[in-house]
């Protein structure tokens, strides 16, 4: 994240966007995720984690099966990363599991995660590659 101030401005714009009542929590959660990412880029991991813990990661069926936005893969991954950085590996593992890094998951969620993070910074590419490998394993298992 190159410009935390710009990220905060985008988060503020996202929160004031007009959204259907059924999506208001989702847009607020995305704004919190962006703010948490900005804090993290400034080395403020504890504050970022606190901001992200305010999100209500919910199932947005049936959309969550086909969309990384509704499944909130970004928030799940960021929470896992922040927990890992905060020295809480046990909690981090649980959040990684939500993404299928350690156990099986929906191919749609994995594909959404891969799409979201494909062009992320180099430090995240091993996780993207792991998700890609797991997706290939799922397809191989299913024939």
Buried (B, 14 or more C-beta within 10 A) or exposed (E): EEEBEEBBEBBEEBBEEEBEEEBEBBBBBBBBBBBBBBBBBEEBBEBBBEBBEEBEBEEBEEEBBBBBBBBBBBBBBBBBBBBBBBEBEEBBBBBBBBBBBEEEBBBBBBBBBBEBBEEEEEEBBEBBEBBBEBBEEBEEEEE
